[in-house]
Amino acid sequence: MLEVAELFLVMIIVAATAFFPLGYSIFNETVNKEVPQIVRAEESIQQSKRSEIPEDSTLRRHFLTQLRAEVEAEFAPRPTDSTLKRHHDALIAAELEKRLEELA
């Protein structure tokens, strides 16, 4: 019975640390000063990326090809099975759409 109680306590500790909010600290003053700087940096990066999508059709095609190559490089190699190929292509297309929405 003691072992079950110990296991239960360990599971609670693991769950509490796994689902704890990111960036939480006992010293809230230091976290509050750093978070706005990080947010501002991310916003400036996103704004600079928004202007990176070219308007010219040829440059846009090359940009989209490069973006697709970057997305495909992050995933596993393309499978040989036809069904798995279709699912892999759908996954790549969804990730590509998500990144294009972030840029737009």
HUKA-V911918 format. One record per pair of residues at least 4 apart in sequence whose C-alpha atoms are under 6 Angstrom apart, sorted by the first residue. I is the first residue (numbers start at 0). J is the second residue. Records with the same first field share a line. If there is no record, write none. Layout:
BEGIN
I->J + J
END
This chain:
BEGIN
11->15
15->19
27->31
35->39
48->102
49->102 + 103
53->58 + 59
55->59
78->84
80->84
83->87
END
